[in-house]
Amino acid sequence: MTTDPSASFEPHRRRLLGLAYRMLGSMAEAEDAVQEAYLRWHDADRARIDEPKAFLMTTTTRICLDVLKSARVRREEYVGPWLPDPVTDTATLAPDAQTELAEDLSVALLLALERLSPLERAAFLLHDVFDYSFAQIADALGRTEAACRQLAARARTHVRELRPAGAIPPRTASSAVDPEARCTRVRLHQRVPIRGRRRVDTNAGR
C-alpha cells in the first residue's frame, strides 16, 4: 500500500460519494462526509488496514449515520418540506455493483429513503445498491447479520409501500438481482450540514 493517503484514497472517492449522497440527499453534505472520511483515513494507521475499501465504506456509513441522527433532532426547527439536491451526472455516483438500483438517483427514490430509519437506510443501501454481504454490513453497523437482514427487509417493505402508482424499476435488464432486492423510486429530504470540519488538501503530495 502506498504511504500517500491521498493516492490510496482517491480510487474509492466515487463510491464513497455515491453512498454518502444516497444516505444524506445533499451533495454538499455528502462531500463533507467524504472529506471527514478522508481525514480519518489520513490519521489512521493505514499499514494495519488490510481492506481499505471496507474501512472507508464503514467509516463513511458511520459518519452519515451520525449526520442523520443529528438532522432528525433538528428537523422540527425547519419550516417547510426538505427536498434532496438533484444531480445531473449520475454516472459519477454509480457504485461498481450491477444491482437494479445502482444507477437510480431519482428524487422519488431519495424521498423514499428518507422515510426509513438511519439504520434501515444504511442496511438497504449497502446490500441492495452496493451489493455488500450482510456479514460486511453487520460489521459496519455494529449489529448481528440477522438484525441487518431484518433492517434491509423492513426497508424494502417501506419503499414498496411508498411506491408511486405506475412507477417502473430503473433497471429491468439485470437478471442477477435478488427478487427481494427489487424496489422502485419513492420519497426524501435534505439534511443539516457537517459543520466545523477541518479540511485537508487531498491533492497534496501529488
C-alpha positions in Angstrom: 0.0 0.0 0.0 1.2 3.5 -0.9 2.2 5.7 2.0 0.5 8.7 0.4 -3.0 8.9 1.9 -4.4 10.8 -1.0 -3.2 8.3 -3.6 -4.7 5.4 -1.7 -8.0 7.3 -1.0 -8.8 8.7 -4.4 -9.7 5.3 -6.1 -12.6 5.0 -3.6 -13.9 8.5 -3.7 -16.6 8.0 -6.2 -18.0 5.0 -4.4 -17.9 6.9 -1.1 -19.6 9.9 -2.5 -22.3 7.8 -4.1 -23.0 6.2 -0.7 -23.0 9.5 1.2 -25.3 11.2 -1.3 -27.8 8.4 -1.1 -27.7 8.4 2.7 -27.9 12.2 3.1 -29.8 13.5 0.0 -27.4 16.5 -0.3 -24.3 16.7 -2.4 -22.8 19.4 -0.1 -23.3 17.2 2.9 -22.1 14.1 1.0 -18.9 15.9 0.1 -18.4 16.9 3.7 -18.9 13.3 4.9 -16.4 12.0 2.3 -13.9 14.7 3.4 -14.3 13.6 7.0 -13.7 10.0 5.9 -10.5 11.2 4.2 -9.4 12.9 7.4 -9.9 9.7 9.3 -8.0 7.8 6.6 -5.2 10.4 6.7 -4.9 9.9 10.5 -5.3 6.1 10.6 -2.5 3.6 10.9 -3.0 2.6 7.3 -0.3 -0.1 7.4 -2.6 -2.1 9.7 -5.7 -1.8 7.5 -6.0 -4.9 5.3 -9.0 -3.8 3.3 -9.0 0.0 2.6 -12.4 -0.2 0.7 -14.2 -1.9 3.6 -12.6 0.5 6.1 -13.6 3.6 4.1 -17.2 2.3 3.3 -17.7 1.5 7.0 -16.2 4.9 8.1 -18.4 6.8 5.6 -21.5 4.9 6.7 -20.9 5.7 10.3 -20.3 9.4 9.6 -23.6 9.6 7.6 -25.5 7.8 10.5 -24.2 10.5 12.9 -25.4 13.2 10.5 -28.8 11.6 10.1 -29.3 11.3 13.8 -28.4 14.9 14.3 -30.7 16.0 11.4 -33.7 14.2 12.9 -33.2 16.0 16.2 -33.0 19.4 14.4 -35.7 18.8 11.9 -38.5 20.4 13.9 -36.6 23.7 13.7 -37.1 23.9 9.9 -40.4 25.2 8.4 -41.5 23.6 5.2 -40.5 20.4 3.3 -37.0 19.4 2.7 -36.0 18.2 -0.8 -32.9 16.3 -2.0 -30.3 18.1 -4.1 -30.8 16.9 -7.7 -27.7 15.7 -9.5 -27.2 15.6 -13.3 -24.1 13.5 -13.6 -25.4 10.3 -12.0 -22.7 8.1 -13.6 -20.1 9.7 -11.3 -22.1 8.4 -8.2 -22.9 5.0 -9.5 -21.4 2.1 -7.5 -19.4 -0.6 -9.1 -22.1 -3.2 -8.2 -24.6 -4.1 -11.0 -27.7 -4.1 -8.8 -31.1 -2.9 -10.1 -30.9 0.3 -8.1 -27.2 1.0 -8.8 -27.9 3.9 -11.2 -31.2 5.1 -9.7 -30.7 8.6 -8.2 -34.2 9.8 -8.7 -35.8 12.2 -6.3 -38.5 9.7 -5.8 -36.1 7.0 -4.5 -34.3 9.6 -2.3 -37.6 10.7 -0.8 -38.5 7.0 -0.1 -35.2 6.5 1.7 -36.0 9.5 3.9 -38.9 7.5 5.4 -36.6 4.9 6.6 -34.7 4.9 9.9 -31.0 5.7 9.6 -30.0 2.0 10.2 -32.7 0.8 7.7 -31.4 3.1 5.1 -27.8 2.1 5.6 -28.6 -1.7 5.5 -30.8 -1.2 2.5 -28.2 0.8 0.5 -25.2 -1.3 1.4 -27.0 -4.5 0.4 -29.4 -3.6 -2.4 -27.4 -0.8 -4.1 -23.7 -1.5 -3.2 -24.0 -5.3 -3.1 -22.4 -5.8 0.3 -22.9 -9.0 2.2 -24.8 -9.0 5.4 -21.6 -10.0 7.2 -19.9 -6.8 6.0 -23.0 -4.7 6.8 -23.1 -6.2 10.3 -19.5 -5.1 10.9 -20.3 -1.6 9.6 -23.4 -1.1 11.7 -22.3 -3.0 14.8 -25.3 -5.3 14.6 -25.8 -9.0 14.0 -26.2 -10.4 10.5 -29.8 -11.4 11.4 -30.6 -7.9 12.6 -29.2 -6.4 9.4 -31.3 -8.8 7.3 -34.4 -7.6 9.2 -33.4 -3.9 8.7 -33.0 -4.4 5.0 -36.2 -6.4 4.7 -38.2 -3.7 6.6 -36.6 -1.0 4.3 -37.7 -2.8 1.2 -41.2 -3.2 2.5 -41.4 0.5 3.3 -40.1 1.5 -0.1 -42.6 -0.7 -1.8 -45.4 0.7 0.2 -44.4 4.2 -0.8 -44.0 3.3 -4.5 -45.9 5.7 -6.7 -48.6 4.2 -8.9 -47.2 3.2 -12.3 -43.5 3.5 -11.2 -41.2 1.4 -13.3 -38.0 -0.1 -11.8 -35.0 1.7 -13.3 -33.1 -1.5 -14.4 -35.2 -4.4 -15.5 -32.5 -5.9 -17.7 -30.4 -7.3 -14.8 -31.3 -10.9 -14.3 -28.9 -11.4 -11.4 -30.8 -9.1 -9.0 -32.3 -10.8 -5.9 -36.1 -10.6 -6.1 -36.1 -9.5 -2.5 -33.9 -6.6 -3.5 -36.3 -5.3 -6.2 -37.9 -2.0 -5.4 -38.5 1.4 -7.0 -38.5 5.1 -6.8 -40.3 7.0 -4.0 -39.6 10.0 -1.4 -36.7 12.1 0.9 -35.2 15.4 2.1 -32.1 17.4 2.7 -30.0 17.4 5.9 -28.1 19.5 8.3 -24.5 20.1 7.1 -21.5 18.7 8.9 -20.0 21.8 10.5 -16.6 22.6 11.9 -14.7 20.0 9.8 -11.1 20.8 9.1 -10.1 20.3 5.5 -7.0 18.7 4.1 -5.9 19.2 0.6 -6.3 15.7 -0.9 -4.1 16.8 -3.9 -1.2 17.5 -1.6 1.9 15.4 -2.3 0.8 14.5 -5.9 
